[in-house]
């Protein structure tokens, strides 16, 4: 039953991926392979008639008769037609194959980008990407066997059965039927065993590619900590496991093939015995003898093709299962909103108020990092959130962006729950400067204008000036078209952070989220950037998460978080006067300067 469910899921996926043009290609490919199968089965029949005509002509001791020439022409036509179809078929089949894979790639990428972060964090990036490679290979196996094996083979076998029936040799028909059943039973049982091996191969292959991705993304760290040898040992372990899984797969394939050879040998011996007896008795012509022998030899190929199709279908089920599992995961938009919430009204263009209402959240539901938190942020104000590491500061920003959903409570913007707003609508109003800036392997301009394809050069430059980045860019040979390398590795940490600030400023956001926005900047640049951010603050509601308390002294209100709860709140001078947690943190950071 699980295999049937898997096959049904693959067929549904293929149906969803096909458009009208692809269906037309599939119909043309199917017609081509049916024609090829029929011609392939007719060719031995044409050979039979040619042999009989030659034998009759030889008995009459005459030169080649008209019938011999005609039968020879028919045989050549069938043979050449079969070859021509075989030459043309790959064009259609490969077109179907590549279009399906392209559609699968688009579907996978679109789904991946909308998956909740909690879902993605449970998987290694290398394994996720390799699941697409495996699914592409599985799709190729399915299309290849359907077009090159299953459909033409069924057409070919159908013609063979009809032709053999005309020979009036029931024993021969029975032998062919027994051979066909034995082959199919043998390969079907083998396919069941191979399916189990394919699943273990897939799991081991995902581990290998996950380890490869981890190593590639951590080359510098591995070298700095002398962990290269350790990484190589881990790779050797998972690679050896994959080799063992493949060995089991190929061993089962070999055993099935040896058993099939034994069935073929027995069938061939039976065929020779039956046809030789028929010729001796005069109930079978020489052409019939040739036809029967050729058909048995020719039947083995399509039967083995069907067996290979069954085997590789099981293999493709194992290959496609990781991707099917990912596609079943609900995307962010599919997360059901609370039942009592109505559809959100249109957002206003002004800076909004924000309210966190009895908010409880944990990445592990059993260990909340935020506990029943209540917090009101007035429209157009700057609110700083400080506290020890792990107190839940950055988690509040992730919840506001709807990267995660709270276990209890809700977040409201201008009195409306964000769960009722579309994610695109919500995030279009927000500018974010994260702790760790993720940059694309693209130009500086593309990175600044990320998500804003219509941004002008003037807007990009203005944002770069605001982030104190324009002078640096202007000194580069390609200026704003300079490629910054994968993950922005050609830039320093401070330069990457300033680019992230420019990326936030160009959006002209109504909500500005700053998660340690100046942690990698020197004091002079930090002061200039903070001035720029303060200039933007009156036009938006700002939440500033920081460890360096000097960067939050200007905030309208400072929230001190500890273990997911608000310990103190107030302005900078008020909190210093209370001599509480904020004051202690301030003294610790300024102790060296005092």
C-alpha positions as CSV (number, residue, x, y, z in Angstrom):
1,X,0.0,0.0,0.0
2,X,2.8,2.6,0.7
3,X,4.2,1.9,-2.7
4,X,0.8,2.5,-4.3
5,X,0.4,5.7,-2.4
6,X,3.8,6.8,-3.6
7,X,3.0,6.0,-7.2
8,X,-0.3,7.9,-6.9
9,X,1.6,10.9,-5.4
10,X,4.1,10.9,-8.3
11,X,1.3,10.7,-10.9
12,X,-0.5,13.6,-9.3
13,X,2.6,15.7,-9.2
14,X,3.3,15.0,-12.9
15,X,-0.3,15.9,-13.7
16,X,0.1,19.2,-11.8
17,X,3.3,20.0,-13.6
18,X,2.0,19.5,-17.1
19,X,0.6,22.3,-19.2
20,X,-1.3,22.1,-22.5
21,X,1.9,22.4,-24.5
22,X,3.7,19.7,-22.5
23,X,0.6,17.4,-22.9
24,X,0.8,17.9,-26.6
25,X,4.5,16.8,-26.6
26,X,3.5,13.8,-24.4
27,X,0.8,12.7,-26.8
28,X,3.1,13.0,-29.8
29,X,5.8,11.0,-28.0
30,X,3.2,8.4,-27.0
31,X,2.1,8.1,-30.6
32,X,5.6,7.8,-31.8
33,X,6.5,5.0,-29.4
34,X,3.3,3.0,-30.2
35,X,4.2,3.2,-33.9
36,X,7.7,2.1,-33.1
37,X,6.5,-0.8,-31.0
38,X,4.1,-2.0,-33.8
39,X,6.8,-1.7,-36.5
40,X,9.2,-3.6,-34.3
41,X,6.7,-6.5,-33.9
42,X,5.8,-6.5,-37.6
43,X,9.4,-6.7,-38.8
44,X,9.8,-10.4,-37.9
45,X,6.5,-11.2,-39.5
46,X,7.7,-9.5,-42.7
47,X,10.9,-11.6,-42.4
48,X,8.8,-14.8,-42.1
49,X,6.9,-14.0,-45.3
50,X,10.3,-13.3,-47.0
51,X,11.8,-16.6,-45.9
52,X,8.7,-18.5,-47.0
53,X,8.8,-16.8,-50.4
54,X,12.5,-17.5,-50.8
55,X,11.9,-21.2,-49.8
56,X,9.0,-21.5,-52.3
57,X,11.1,-19.9,-55.0
58,X,14.0,-22.3,-54.3
59,X,11.8,-25.3,-54.6
60,X,10.7,-24.1,-58.0
61,X,14.3,-23.6,-59.0
62,X,13.5,-20.2,-60.5
63,X,15.1,-16.8,-60.3
64,X,13.8,-14.3,-57.7
65,X,10.1,-14.0,-58.2
66,X,7.9,-10.9,-57.9
67,X,6.7,-12.1,-54.5
68,X,10.2,-12.5,-53.2
69,X,11.0,-8.9,-54.3
70,X,7.7,-7.6,-52.8
71,X,8.3,-9.4,-49.5
72,X,11.9,-8.2,-49.4
73,X,10.7,-4.6,-50.0
74,X,8.1,-4.9,-47.2
75,X,10.8,-6.3,-44.8
76,X,13.2,-3.5,-45.7
77,X,10.4,-0.9,-45.2
78,X,9.5,-2.4,-41.8
79,X,13.1,-2.5,-40.7
80,X,13.9,1.0,-41.9
81,X,10.7,2.3,-40.4
82,X,11.5,0.8,-37.0
83,X,15.0,2.4,-37.2
84,X,13.6,5.8,-38.3
85,X,11.1,5.9,-35.4
86,X,13.9,4.9,-33.0
87,X,16.0,7.8,-34.3
88,X,13.2,10.4,-34.0
89,X,11.7,9.2,-30.8
90,X,14.5,10.7,-28.5
91,X,13.7,14.2,-29.7
92,X,10.2,14.1,-28.3
93,X,10.9,12.0,-25.3
94,X,13.9,14.2,-24.2
95,X,11.8,17.3,-24.7
96,X,9.1,15.9,-22.4
97,X,11.7,14.9,-19.9
98,X,13.5,18.2,-19.7
99,X,10.2,20.2,-19.6
100,X,9.0,18.1,-16.8
101,X,12.2,18.6,-14.9
102,X,12.2,22.3,-15.5
103,X,8.6,22.5,-14.2
104,X,9.6,20.4,-11.2
105,X,12.5,22.7,-10.4
106,X,10.3,25.8,-10.5
107,X,7.7,24.1,-8.3
108,X,10.3,23.0,-5.8
109,X,12.1,26.4,-5.6
110,X,8.8,28.3,-5.2
111,X,7.6,26.0,-2.5
112,X,11.0,26.0,-0.7
113,X,11.1,29.8,-0.5
114,X,7.6,29.9,1.2
115,X,8.3,27.1,3.8
116,X,8.3,28.2,7.4
117,X,11.8,28.6,8.8
118,X,11.0,26.0,11.5
119,X,10.6,23.4,8.8
120,X,13.8,24.4,6.9
121,X,15.9,24.4,10.1
122,X,15.1,20.7,10.6
123,X,16.9,19.9,7.4
124,X,20.5,20.3,6.1
125,X,20.7,22.6,3.1
126,X,22.8,20.0,1.2
127,X,20.1,17.4,1.7
128,X,17.3,19.7,0.6
129,X,19.1,20.6,-2.7
130,X,20.1,16.9,-3.3
131,X,16.5,15.9,-3.0
132,X,15.8,17.9,-6.1
133,X,18.6,16.1,-8.0
134,X,17.3,12.8,-6.9
135,X,13.7,13.8,-7.9
136,X,15.0,14.9,-11.3
137,X,16.7,11.6,-11.8
138,X,13.5,9.8,-10.7
139,X,11.5,11.8,-13.2
140,X,13.9,10.9,-16.0
141,X,13.6,7.2,-15.1
142,X,9.8,7.4,-15.2
143,X,9.6,9.3,-18.5
144,X,12.3,7.2,-20.0
145,X,10.6,3.9,-19.1
146,X,7.1,5.0,-20.0
147,X,8.1,6.3,-23.4
148,X,10.9,3.8,-24.2
149,X,9.8,0.7,-22.4
150,X,6.2,0.3,-21.2
151,X,4.2,1.8,-24.0
152,X,6.2,0.4,-27.0
153,X,6.7,-3.0,-25.3
154,X,2.9,-3.4,-24.7
155,X,2.2,-2.5,-28.3
156,X,5.0,-4.9,-29.5
157,X,3.8,-7.8,-27.3
158,X,0.2,-7.2,-28.4
159,X,1.2,-7.7,-32.1
160,X,3.3,-10.7,-31.2
161,X,0.4,-12.4,-29.5
162,X,-1.8,-11.8,-32.5
163,X,0.8,-13.1,-35.0
164,X,1.6,-16.2,-32.9
165,X,-2.1,-17.0,-32.8
166,X,-2.1,-17.2,-36.6
167,X,0.5,-19.9,-36.6
168,X,-1.9,-22.3,-35.0
169,X,0.7,-23.7,-32.6
170,X,-1.0,-23.7,-29.1
171,X,2.0,-25.3,-27.4
172,X,4.1,-22.4,-28.7
173,X,1.6,-19.8,-27.5
174,X,1.5,-21.5,-24.1
175,X,5.3,-21.4,-23.9
176,X,5.4,-17.7,-24.7
177,X,2.7,-17.0,-22.2
178,X,4.5,-18.9,-19.4
179,X,7.8,-17.2,-20.3
180,X,6.1,-13.8,-20.1
181,X,4.5,-14.5,-16.8
182,X,7.7,-15.9,-15.3
183,X,9.7,-12.9,-16.4
184,X,7.1,-10.4,-15.1
185,X,6.8,-12.3,-11.8
186,X,10.5,-12.4,-11.4
187,X,11.1,-8.7,-12.0
188,X,8.1,-7.7,-9.9
189,X,9.5,-9.6,-6.9
190,X,12.9,-8.1,-7.6
191,X,11.4,-4.6,-7.7
192,X,9.9,-5.0,-4.3
193,X,13.3,-5.9,-2.9
194,X,15.0,-3.1,-4.8
195,X,12.5,-0.5,-3.4
196,X,13.8,-1.2,0.1
197,X,17.4,-0.9,-1.1
198,X,16.5,2.3,-3.1
199,X,15.2,3.9,0.1
200,X,18.4,3.2,2.0
201,X,20.5,4.4,-0.9
202,X,18.5,7.7,-1.0
203,X,19.0,8.2,2.8
204,X,22.7,7.6,2.5
205,X,23.1,9.8,-0.5
206,X,21.4,12.6,1.3
207,X,23.8,12.3,4.2
208,X,26.8,12.4,1.8
209,X,25.5,15.6,0.1
210,X,24.6,17.2,3.4
211,X,28.2,16.6,4.6
212,X,29.6,18.0,1.3
213,X,27.5,21.2,1.7
214,X,28.5,21.5,5.4
215,X,32.2,21.2,4.4
216,X,31.9,23.7,1.5
217,X,30.2,26.3,3.7
218,X,32.7,25.8,6.6
219,X,36.1,25.6,4.8
220,X,37.5,28.6,6.6
221,X,36.3,27.4,10.0
222,X,37.6,23.9,9.5
223,X,41.0,25.2,8.6
224,X,41.2,27.6,11.5
225,X,40.3,24.9,14.0
226,X,42.5,22.2,12.4
227,X,39.3,20.2,11.8
228,X,39.9,19.3,8.1
229,X,41.0,15.7,9.0
230,X,37.9,15.3,11.2
231,X,35.7,16.5,8.3
232,X,37.4,14.1,5.9
233,X,36.9,11.2,8.3
234,X,33.2,12.0,8.6
235,X,32.9,12.2,4.8
236,X,34.7,8.8,4.5
237,X,32.2,7.3,7.0
238,X,29.1,8.5,5.2
239,X,30.6,7.6,1.7
240,X,31.4,4.1,2.9
241,X,27.8,3.7,4.1
242,X,26.6,4.9,0.7
243,X,28.8,2.3,-1.1
244,X,27.5,-0.5,1.1
245,X,23.9,0.6,0.2
246,X,24.7,0.6,-3.5
247,X,26.4,-2.8,-3.2
248,X,23.2,-4.3,-1.8
249,X,21.2,-2.7,-4.5
250,X,23.4,-4.0,-7.3
251,X,23.7,-7.5,-5.7
252,X,19.9,-7.8,-5.8
253,X,19.8,-6.6,-9.4
254,X,22.5,-9.2,-10.4
255,X,20.6,-12.1,-8.7
256,X,17.4,-11.1,-10.6
257,X,19.2,-10.9,-13.9
258,X,20.8,-14.4,-13.4
259,X,17.4,-15.9,-12.6
260,X,16.0,-14.2,-15.8
261,X,18.8,-15.8,-17.8
262,X,17.8,-19.2,-16.5
263,X,14.2,-18.6,-17.5
264,X,15.3,-17.5,-21.0
265,X,17.5,-20.6,-21.5
266,X,14.6,-22.9,-20.5
267,X,12.2,-21.0,-22.8
268,X,14.7,-21.1,-25.8
269,X,15.2,-24.8,-25.4
270,X,11.4,-25.4,-25.3
271,X,10.9,-23.1,-28.3
272,X,13.4,-25.1,-30.4
273,X,11.9,-28.4,-29.4
274,X,8.3,-27.3,-30.3
275,X,9.2,-25.5,-33.6
276,X,11.6,-28.3,-34.7
277,X,8.8,-30.9,-34.1
278,X,6.4,-28.6,-36.0
279,X,8.7,-28.4,-39.0
280,X,9.3,-32.2,-39.0
281,X,5.5,-32.8,-38.9
282,X,4.9,-30.3,-41.6
283,X,2.6,-28.2,-39.4
284,X,5.0,-25.3,-39.3
285,X,6.9,-23.7,-42.3
286,X,10.5,-22.7,-42.2
287,X,9.4,-19.1,-42.1
288,X,7.3,-20.0,-39.1
289,X,10.3,-21.6,-37.4
290,X,12.4,-18.4,-38.1
291,X,9.5,-16.2,-36.9
292,X,9.1,-18.1,-33.6
293,X,12.8,-18.1,-32.9
294,X,13.1,-14.4,-33.7
295,X,10.0,-13.6,-31.6
296,X,11.4,-15.5,-28.6
297,X,14.7,-13.6,-28.9
298,X,12.9,-10.4,-29.5
299,X,10.3,-10.9,-26.7
300,X,13.1,-11.2,-24.1
301,X,14.1,-7.6,-24.8
302,X,10.7,-6.0,-24.1
303,X,10.1,-8.3,-21.1
304,X,13.4,-7.3,-19.7
305,X,12.5,-3.7,-20.4
306,X,9.3,-4.1,-18.5
307,X,11.3,-5.7,-15.7
308,X,13.7,-2.8,-15.8
309,X,10.8,-0.4,-15.7
310,X,9.4,-2.1,-12.6
311,X,12.9,-2.1,-11.0
312,X,13.6,1.6,-11.8
313,X,10.1,2.6,-10.9
314,X,10.8,1.3,-7.4
315,X,14.1,3.1,-7.5
316,X,12.4,6.4,-8.6
317,X,9.9,6.1,-5.7
318,X,12.8,6.1,-3.3
319,X,14.5,8.9,-5.2
320,X,11.4,11.1,-5.2
321,X,10.2,10.5,-1.7
322,X,12.3,13.3,0.0
323,X,11.0,15.9,-2.4
324,X,7.4,14.6,-2.1
325,X,7.8,14.9,1.7
326,X,9.0,18.5,1.3
327,X,6.2,19.4,-1.1
328,X,3.6,18.1,1.5
329,X,4.9,20.6,4.1
330,X,2.5,23.6,4.4
331,X,3.9,27.0,3.3
332,X,3.5,30.1,5.3
333,X,0.3,31.2,3.5
334,X,-1.3,27.9,4.3
335,X,-1.0,28.4,8.1
336,X,-4.6,28.8,9.2
337,X,-5.4,32.1,10.9
338,X,-7.4,32.2,14.1
339,X,-11.0,31.3,13.5
340,X,-12.4,34.5,15.0
341,X,-10.3,36.8,12.8
342,X,-11.8,38.6,9.8
343,X,-9.9,39.4,6.6
344,X,-7.6,42.4,7.1
345,X,-8.3,45.8,5.8
346,X,-5.9,47.8,3.7
347,X,-2.8,49.0,5.4
348,X,-2.4,52.7,6.0
349,X,0.7,54.6,4.7
350,X,1.6,56.2,8.1
351,X,3.9,54.8,10.7
352,X,1.9,52.3,12.7
353,X,1.6,51.3,16.3
354,X,2.6,47.8,17.4
355,X,1.3,45.7,20.2
356,X,2.6,42.3,21.5
357,X,-0.3,40.8,23.4
358,X,0.2,37.9,25.9
359,X,2.9,36.6,23.6
360,X,4.4,33.1,24.3
361,X,6.9,31.5,21.9
362,X,9.6,28.8,21.8
363,X,11.5,27.2,19.0
364,X,10.9,24.1,21.0
365,X,7.3,24.3,22.2
366,X,8.3,22.7,25.6
367,X,10.9,25.5,26.2
368,X,9.5,29.0,25.6
369,X,11.9,31.8,25.1
370,X,9.2,34.4,25.4
371,X,6.6,34.2,28.3
372,X,3.2,35.9,28.1
373,X,4.8,39.2,27.0
374,X,2.8,42.4,26.8
375,X,4.3,45.4,25.0
376,X,2.8,48.5,23.4
377,X,5.0,50.5,20.9
378,X,3.5,53.9,19.9
379,X,3.4,54.9,16.3
380,X,6.5,56.7,15.1
381,X,8.6,56.0,18.1
382,X,11.9,54.3,18.6
383,X,11.9,51.4,21.1
384,X,15.1,49.7,22.0
385,X,15.2,46.1,23.3
386,X,18.2,45.1,25.3
387,X,19.2,42.2,27.6
388,X,21.5,39.2,28.0
389,X,22.0,36.8,25.1
390,X,19.1,34.3,24.8
391,X,16.6,36.7,26.4
392,X,14.3,36.6,23.4
393,X,15.2,40.0,21.7
394,X,15.7,38.7,18.2
395,X,12.8,36.3,18.5
396,X,10.4,39.2,18.8
397,X,11.7,40.5,15.4
398,X,11.3,37.1,13.8
399,X,7.7,36.9,15.1
400,X,6.9,40.3,13.8
401,X,8.1,39.3,10.4
402,X,6.0,36.1,10.7
403,X,9.0,33.9,10.1
404,X,7.6,32.0,13.0
405,X,4.1,31.8,14.7
406,X,3.6,32.2,18.4
407,X,2.3,29.4,20.5
408,X,0.0,31.8,22.4
409,X,-1.0,35.4,22.1
410,X,-0.8,37.7,19.0
411,X,0.9,40.7,17.5
412,X,-1.2,43.6,16.3
413,X,-0.2,46.5,13.9
414,X,-2.6,49.5,14.2
415,X,-4.9,47.2,16.1
416,X,-5.1,44.5,13.5
417,X,-3.6,41.0,14.0
418,X,-0.7,40.4,11.6
419,X,-2.0,36.8,11.2
420,X,-4.8,38.3,9.1
421,X,-2.5,40.2,6.7
422,X,-0.9,38.6,3.7
423,X,2.8,38.0,4.3
424,X,3.8,40.0,1.3
425,X,1.7,43.0,2.5
426,X,3.2,42.8,6.0
427,X,6.8,42.6,4.9
428,X,6.5,45.3,2.2
429,X,6.1,47.8,5.1
430,X,9.1,46.6,7.0
431,X,12.8,47.4,6.6
432,X,15.2,44.9,8.3
433,X,18.8,45.1,9.3
434,X,19.6,41.6,10.7
435,X,22.4,40.4,12.9
436,X,23.9,38.2,10.1
437,X,23.6,39.8,6.7
438,X,22.9,37.4,3.9
439,X,24.1,38.7,0.5
440,X,23.6,37.2,-2.9
441,X,26.3,36.4,-5.4
442,X,25.3,39.4,-7.5
443,X,26.2,43.1,-8.0
444,X,26.1,45.7,-5.1
445,X,23.1,47.4,-6.8
446,X,21.1,44.1,-7.0
447,X,21.8,43.4,-3.3
448,X,20.7,46.9,-2.2
449,X,17.5,46.7,-4.3
450,X,16.7,43.2,-3.2
451,X,12.9,42.7,-3.6
452,X,12.6,46.0,-5.5
453,X,13.2,45.2,-9.2
454,X,11.9,48.7,-10.2
455,X,14.3,50.6,-8.0
456,X,16.2,53.4,-9.8
457,X,19.9,54.1,-9.7
458,X,19.2,57.4,-7.8
459,X,17.3,55.5,-5.1
460,X,20.1,52.9,-4.8
461,X,22.7,55.6,-4.5
462,X,20.7,57.5,-1.9
463,X,20.3,54.4,0.2
464,X,24.0,53.7,-0.1
465,X,24.8,57.3,1.0
466,X,22.6,56.9,4.0
467,X,24.5,53.8,5.0
468,X,27.9,55.6,4.6
469,X,28.7,53.2,1.8
470,X,28.6,55.3,-1.4
471,X,32.3,56.5,-1.2
472,X,33.5,53.0,-0.9
473,X,31.4,51.8,-3.9
474,X,32.5,54.8,-6.0
475,X,36.2,53.8,-5.5
476,X,35.5,50.3,-7.0
477,X,36.2,49.8,-10.7
478,X,32.7,48.6,-11.5
479,X,31.0,50.8,-8.9
480,X,27.5,49.6,-8.2
481,X,27.9,46.7,-10.7
482,X,30.7,45.2,-8.7
483,X,30.1,41.5,-7.9
484,X,30.5,40.8,-4.2
485,X,31.0,37.0,-4.2
486,X,29.0,34.3,-2.7
487,X,27.5,35.4,0.6
488,X,29.3,38.7,0.1
489,X,32.7,37.3,1.1
490,X,34.5,40.0,-0.9
491,X,33.3,42.6,1.6
492,X,34.4,43.1,5.2
493,X,31.9,42.4,8.0
494,X,31.3,46.2,8.4
495,X,30.8,46.7,4.7
496,X,28.3,43.9,4.6
497,X,26.4,45.4,7.6
498,X,26.3,48.9,5.9
499,X,25.0,47.2,2.7
500,X,22.2,45.7,4.9
501,X,21.4,49.1,6.2
502,X,21.2,50.5,2.7
503,X,18.9,47.6,1.8
504,X,16.5,48.6,4.6
505,X,16.6,52.3,3.9
506,X,15.8,52.0,0.2
507,X,12.4,50.4,1.0
508,X,11.3,53.6,2.9
509,X,9.7,51.4,5.5
510,X,7.0,52.2,7.9
511,X,8.4,49.8,10.4
512,X,12.2,49.6,10.8
513,X,13.7,46.6,12.6
514,X,17.3,46.9,13.6
515,X,18.9,43.8,15.0
516,X,22.4,44.8,16.1
517,X,22.7,47.2,13.1
518,X,26.1,48.6,14.0
519,X,27.8,45.7,15.8
520,X,30.6,45.5,13.2
521,X,31.2,49.2,12.6
522,X,33.9,51.4,14.1
523,X,32.8,54.1,16.5
524,X,33.0,56.9,13.9
525,X,31.0,55.1,11.3
526,X,28.6,53.9,13.9
527,X,27.8,57.5,14.9
528,X,27.2,58.5,11.3
529,X,24.9,55.5,10.6
530,X,23.0,56.1,13.8
531,X,22.4,59.7,12.9
532,X,21.0,58.5,9.5
533,X,18.8,56.0,11.2
534,X,17.5,58.6,13.6
535,X,16.7,60.8,10.7
536,X,14.5,58.0,9.3
537,X,12.9,57.3,12.6
538,X,10.2,60.0,12.6
539,X,8.8,58.5,9.4
540,X,8.5,55.0,10.8
541,X,8.1,53.0,13.9
542,X,11.5,51.6,14.9
543,X,12.5,48.6,17.0
544,X,16.2,48.5,17.8
545,X,17.8,45.3,19.3
546,X,21.3,45.9,20.7
547,X,23.9,44.7,23.1
548,X,25.9,47.9,23.0
549,X,23.8,50.2,25.2
550,X,25.5,53.4,23.9
551,X,23.6,52.8,20.6
552,X,20.2,52.9,22.3
553,X,20.5,55.9,24.6
554,X,18.5,58.0,22.2
555,X,15.5,55.7,22.2
556,X,12.1,56.9,23.2
557,X,11.8,53.8,25.4
558,X,14.2,51.0,26.4
559,X,12.8,47.5,27.2
560,X,15.1,45.3,29.3
561,X,14.4,41.6,28.6
562,X,15.6,38.7,30.7
563,X,14.6,35.1,30.1
564,X,11.7,36.2,27.9
565,X,10.1,38.6,30.3
566,X,10.2,42.4,30.7
567,X,12.3,43.3,33.7
568,X,12.5,47.0,33.2
569,X,11.3,49.7,30.9
570,X,11.9,53.5,30.5
571,X,14.2,56.0,29.0
572,X,18.0,55.9,29.3
573,X,18.4,58.3,32.2
574,X,15.4,56.9,34.1
575,X,16.8,53.4,33.9
576,X,20.2,54.5,35.1
577,X,18.6,56.3,38.0
578,X,16.8,53.1,39.1
579,X,20.2,51.3,39.6
580,X,18.7,48.1,38.3
581,X,19.5,45.5,35.6
582,X,20.0,48.1,32.9
583,X,22.3,50.2,35.1
584,X,24.4,47.1,35.9
585,X,24.8,46.3,32.1
586,X,25.7,49.9,31.4
587,X,28.4,49.8,34.1
588,X,29.8,46.5,32.8
589,X,30.1,47.9,29.3
590,X,31.6,51.2,30.3
591,X,33.9,49.9,33.1
592,X,36.9,49.9,30.9
593,X,36.4,53.5,29.9
594,X,35.7,54.9,33.4
